[in-house]
Amino acid sequence: DLFVYGTEVSATISGLKGKGSGKIHYLMLFKTKKGLENVLNNPAFNFNYDPEYAENGTLDAGAFDTPDFDKETLQKLAKAVKDAGGMFILANPYVYNYSDNEEDCFTADGTAVEVIYSSMTLRDSATGDELRRTATWRGIELWDALLKAGHKVYATGGTDIHGSLNAAGSSTAQKAINSVYALAANSDAYMQEIVSGNFSAGSVGIQMCIGDTVMGGTTDFAGKRLVVKIGAFHQYVNKPSEKFFVRIITDQGIVFCKSITTEDNDVIALDLDETAKYYRVEVVHDGYGRMIAYGNPIWND
């Protein structure tokens, strides 16, 4: 009951509009093991089992070769994951220079793009290159462009650790996390919040609603108010002496900004601009000037 089933897959996508490598990594998360198996075993997606990479030569090792897709097949795959009650996430598209065209990175409404990659500050240990920081900021710009284009896409954070968070030499506090408020301590309740977009990417928990509609949803803005609550600061930033800004953003830009601390963060309530396409929230660290959490939008119907 406490497992989320999923896999990270690489693929090469042909027929893109923009320039780039066409190489992509993506995540497929499911509520059940069967959902994962059904998608991997679907012949339409060519996830051919490759025993060369398996440790014990059995299907349980989960070793598959990299499929070659076109954009239409990738979109069908995203839909198949959604139909199985799962979440499809485009991982770090700029790490592999996937494409410079935002529309190439859109697969379907209700999917997600990784806007925080590994850490907001981590540099390459050998070269000092700010690849991870660059990948994060470009991921945020991609998400913002997709939102302004009218796509209902969620934002996630990813560690890209490929191992245990508490392994030797691994600092959990420096890694990207997603803050999820689940009603019950089991994977089904957790995944229900994920697939519906009711979570925030980053180091702070964000809760937001318009009437009965929470983050990730769509509602008519007419005559309603926006309510926001910030909390559950991760240990990395949970210091009473530090200050943060809460920004509320629409497709037209920043419409509200307030300074808070981890202990002084009252509920925020605003009248809505009924012409806005969406509302979303982000939390900015005052001292470092960097965004540390992104809440998913609520869209105007």
C-alpha positions in Angstrom: 0.0 0.0 0.0 3.0 2.3 0.4 4.5 1.8 -3.1 4.1 4.0 -6.2 4.9 2.0 -9.3 6.8 3.6 -12.1 9.8 3.8 -14.3 12.0 6.4 -16.0 12.4 5.7 -19.8 14.6 7.3 -22.5 13.5 7.6 -26.1 14.4 9.3 -29.3 11.6 11.3 -30.8 11.5 12.1 -34.6 9.5 14.6 -36.5 9.9 17.5 -34.1 9.2 21.1 -35.1 12.3 22.5 -33.3 16.0 21.9 -33.3 17.7 19.6 -30.8 18.8 16.1 -30.1 15.3 14.5 -30.0 16.5 12.5 -27.0 14.2 12.6 -24.1 13.7 11.1 -20.6 10.3 10.7 -19.1 8.6 9.2 -16.1 5.5 7.1 -15.9 3.9 6.7 -12.5 1.0 4.4 -11.6 -1.3 3.5 -8.8 -0.8 -0.2 -9.4 1.8 -2.6 -10.6 -0.6 -3.8 -13.3 -1.0 -0.4 -14.8 2.8 -0.2 -15.3 3.0 -3.7 -16.7 0.1 -3.1 -19.2 1.8 0.0 -20.7 5.2 -1.7 -20.9 3.7 -4.8 -22.5 1.6 -2.8 -25.1 3.1 -3.6 -28.5 2.1 -0.2 -29.8 5.0 1.3 -27.8 7.8 -1.1 -28.6 9.2 -1.5 -25.1 11.3 -4.5 -26.2 12.8 -6.5 -23.4 16.6 -6.5 -23.7 18.2 -9.2 -21.5 21.7 -7.8 -22.3 21.0 -5.2 -19.6 19.3 -7.4 -17.1 21.2 -8.6 -14.0 19.5 -12.0 -13.8 18.1 -12.5 -17.3 14.4 -12.3 -16.2 11.6 -9.9 -17.1 11.5 -8.9 -13.4 14.8 -7.1 -13.9 12.8 -4.5 -15.8 15.4 -3.9 -18.6 14.1 -2.6 -21.9 15.8 -1.1 -24.8 15.2 2.6 -25.8 12.3 2.9 -28.3 12.3 5.2 -31.2 9.0 7.3 -31.3 7.5 10.0 -33.4 5.6 12.8 -31.6 2.2 11.1 -32.3 3.3 7.9 -30.6 4.6 9.8 -27.6 1.3 11.6 -27.3 -0.5 8.2 -27.5 1.8 6.9 -24.7 1.0 9.8 -22.5 -2.7 9.2 -23.0 -2.3 5.5 -22.2 -0.6 6.4 -18.9 -3.4 8.8 -18.1 -6.1 6.2 -19.0 -4.4 3.8 -16.6 -4.8 6.3 -13.8 -1.1 7.4 -13.9 1.0 10.5 -14.4 3.3 11.2 -17.4 6.2 13.5 -16.7 8.7 15.0 -19.1 12.0 15.0 -17.3 14.7 17.6 -17.6 14.1 18.3 -21.4 17.0 20.8 -21.6 19.7 18.5 -20.1 19.6 16.6 -23.4 18.8 19.6 -25.6 15.6 17.8 -26.6 14.0 20.6 -28.6 14.0 24.4 -28.7 10.3 24.4 -29.6 7.9 24.5 -26.6 5.1 22.7 -28.5 7.4 19.7 -29.0 7.4 19.4 -25.2 3.6 19.2 -24.9 2.1 15.7 -24.9 -1.4 16.1 -23.3 -3.3 18.2 -20.8 -2.9 16.6 -17.3 0.7 15.7 -17.9 3.7 17.4 -16.2 7.1 18.9 -17.0 10.0 18.9 -14.5 10.7 22.5 -13.5 13.2 21.8 -10.8 16.1 19.6 -11.7 18.2 18.1 -8.9 18.8 21.3 -7.0 18.5 25.1 -7.6 22.2 25.6 -6.7 24.2 22.5 -7.5 27.0 22.7 -9.9 28.9 20.0 -11.9 31.6 18.8 -9.5 34.3 18.5 -12.3 33.7 21.6 -14.3 31.8 24.0 -12.0 29.2 24.3 -14.9 25.8 25.5 -13.9 24.1 22.8 -16.0 21.6 21.8 -13.3 20.7 25.4 -12.5 20.4 26.2 -16.2 18.2 23.1 -16.7 16.0 24.2 -13.8 15.5 27.8 -15.0 14.9 26.7 -18.6 12.4 24.1 -17.4 10.5 26.9 -15.5 10.5 29.0 -18.7 9.2 26.1 -20.7 6.4 25.5 -18.2 5.4 29.2 -18.2 5.3 29.2 -22.0 3.1 26.1 -22.1 0.7 27.7 -19.6 0.5 30.9 -21.6 -0.2 28.9 -24.7 -3.3 27.5 -23.0 -2.0 24.1 -22.1 -3.0 22.6 -18.7 0.3 21.1 -17.7 1.6 20.5 -14.2 5.0 21.3 -12.7 7.1 18.8 -10.8 10.5 18.6 -9.1 13.0 15.8 -9.6 16.2 14.7 -7.9 17.7 12.6 -10.8 19.6 10.8 -8.1 18.9 7.3 -9.4 19.6 6.0 -5.9 18.7 6.4 -2.2 18.2 9.9 -0.9 19.9 9.1 2.3 22.9 7.2 0.8 26.4 8.2 1.8 27.3 11.6 0.4 23.7 12.4 -0.5 22.2 15.5 1.1 18.4 15.2 1.1 18.0 18.8 2.0 19.7 20.0 -1.2 17.5 17.9 -3.5 14.3 18.8 -5.2 11.1 17.4 -3.7 7.4 17.6 -4.3 5.0 18.6 -1.4 1.8 16.5 -1.4 -1.0 16.7 1.1 -2.7 13.2 1.0 -5.8 12.3 3.0 -4.6 8.9 3.9 -1.2 7.2 4.3 -1.3 4.9 1.2 -0.1 5.1 -2.4 -3.6 5.4 -3.9 -4.4 8.6 -1.9 -1.0 10.0 -2.7 -1.3 9.2 -6.5 -4.7 10.7 -6.6 -3.3 14.0 -5.6 -0.5 13.7 -8.1 -2.6 12.8 -11.1 -5.0 15.6 -10.3 -2.2 18.2 -10.0 -2.9 19.0 -6.3 0.7 19.4 -5.2 3.6 21.8 -5.3 7.1 21.4 -6.8 9.9 22.4 -4.4 10.7 22.8 -0.8 7.5 24.3 0.6 4.0 23.0 0.8 1.4 25.1 -1.1 -2.4 24.7 -0.7 -4.7 26.7 -2.9 -8.4 26.7 -3.8 -11.1 28.6 -5.5 -14.4 27.5 -4.0 -14.3 23.7 -4.0 -11.7 23.6 -6.7 -8.1 22.9 -5.6 -4.7 23.1 -7.5 -4.8 21.3 -10.8 -8.5 21.9 -11.4 -10.6 24.2 -13.6 -13.5 26.3 -12.4 -15.5 29.4 -13.4 -13.8 32.4 -11.7 -16.9 34.6 -11.7 -17.8 35.8 -8.2 -15.3 33.7 -6.4 -12.2 34.2 -4.3 -8.8 32.7 -4.2 -7.5 31.2 -0.9 -3.8 30.3 -0.4 -2.0 28.7 2.5 1.7 28.2 2.7 3.3 25.6 5.1 5.3 22.4 5.6 8.7 24.1 5.0 11.3 21.5 4.2 14.3 21.2 6.6 16.5 22.9 4.0 14.5 26.2 4.4 12.7 25.7 7.7 14.5 28.5 9.6 12.5 31.1 11.5 15.1 33.8 10.9 14.8 33.6 7.1 12.3 35.5 5.0 10.4 34.5 1.9 8.1 36.1 -0.6 4.8 34.6 -1.7 3.9 35.6 -5.3 0.5 35.0 -6.9 0.7 34.9 -10.7 -1.7 34.9 -13.6 -1.1 34.7 -17.3 -0.7 38.5 -17.1 2.1 38.4 -14.5 2.5 38.9 -10.8 -0.7 40.2 -9.2 0.2 39.8 -5.5 3.4 39.7 -3.4 3.8 39.3 0.3 6.8 38.8 2.7 6.5 35.9 5.1 8.5 33.8 7.5 8.1 30.1 8.4 6.2 31.2 11.4 4.3 34.2 10.0 2.4 32.9 7.0 -1.3 33.6 7.5 -4.0 32.5 5.0 -4.1 34.8 1.9 -7.5 35.6 0.2 -8.0 37.6 -3.0 -10.8 38.6 -5.2 -10.3 37.1 -8.7 -9.7 38.8 -12.0 -12.4 37.0 -14.0 -10.4 37.6 -17.3 -7.3 35.7 -16.0 -6.6 32.3 -17.7 -5.2 30.8 -14.5 -3.8 31.5 -11.1 -0.7 29.9 -9.6 1.6 30.5 -6.6 5.3 30.5 -6.1 7.5 31.0 -3.0 10.8 32.9 -3.3 13.7 32.9 -0.8 14.3 36.5 0.1 18.0 36.1 0.9 19.0 34.1 -2.2 16.5 35.6 -4.6 15.6 32.2 -6.0 12.2 30.5 -6.3 12.0 27.4 -4.1 8.4 26.2 -4.6 5.9 26.3 -7.4 2.2 25.5 -6.9 0.2 24.1 -9.8 -2.4 26.3 -11.3 -6.2 26.6 -11.1 -7.6 27.3 -14.6 -10.5 29.6 -15.5 -13.4 27.8 -17.2 
